[in-house]
């Protein structure tokens, strides 16, 4: 999925690595978004988790379920929708599905 130059990185947390301390403080106060994905097998879940982890998410794998969470500094609905679309596509590539996120903004 090509979301454009820096947009791909900003959606998934990689664009502001050198951000000032004020940005880091805002991110710590932000609400975490938790995404739930399902894979057909534990092995597929582990492979999916490895890829999603590269996008800046904290990952938990339980059986064939993957939980991906990250603190979102901005309340940008469009960026969140793009992140969901990417996670949906990644899950499908591994034979799985995107089950949703919380909070559902």
N, C-alpha and C positions, 0 to 999 in steps of 0.2 A: 504494500500500500504506500503510495507516494503522497504525502500531505504537504509537500512543498519544502523549500530550503530549510529554514530554521524551525518551521512549524512542527515537524516530526519530533525534534529534540525538545521543544518547549512543551508539547503535549505530554511527553513521557518523562519530563523532569531533567533532561540533560542540558538545557540551554543556559542555565544560570549558575554554572558551577563556580564562577568567580564572583558571585553576587556579594554586595556589601553585607556587613553584619546585620543591618536593619532588615534586609530581606530574609536572612536566616531566622531572625527573631519572629518575623511575621509568619514564616512557614511553621515554626514550632507551635504557634498559637492556632494554626489552622486545624480544621477538622479532617481526620483521616477519611479517605474514601476506600472502601473495601469492596473488591470485585471478586465474584465467585465464578469459577470455571469448572467444567467437568470434562474428563477424558475417558476413553473407553477402558483403559488399563492403568495400572500404577506406573508402568514404564512410560506410557504416553504422557501421563501427568508429570512425571519427572522431567521429560524432554521439554514439555510446554513450560514448566516452571523455570527451567534454565534460560529459556529465551525471554520470558517475561521479566525475570530478574535483571536482565541486561538493560531493561527500560527503566530501572530505578525503583522497582517495587520490592517490598519485603514479601517473602513468599513462605507459605506453609502448604505442605502436601500431606493429605490424609487419604490413604487409599487412592482412588482415582479423582479426588477433589483437589482443586488448587484454589487457595485464597491468596490474592494479591492486594496488598495495601500500600498506600502512600499518602503522606500529608500533602494536601493541595493548598497552596498559598492563595491562589486566586479563585474566586467564585465564578469562573468563566464556563458557562453552560456549553458553549460551542467546543471548547477544548475538551471538556469532559465527555461530550458526545463523540468527539473524534477518538479519544482514548478508548471508549467502549467499543467503537467500531473496529479499531485495531485489535483489541483483545478478542472480540468476536471472531475476526478473521484468523487470528493465531490459533484459537481453540479449534476452529473448523479444520485448519490445516493438519491438526493432530487427531482428527476424528472425533472431536469433542464439541462442546457447546458453551456459550457464555450464559450464565444463569442470572446475572444481575449485579447490582451494587447497592451499597448502603453508605451513607444516606443517599436516597434516590433524589438527587437534585435535578 
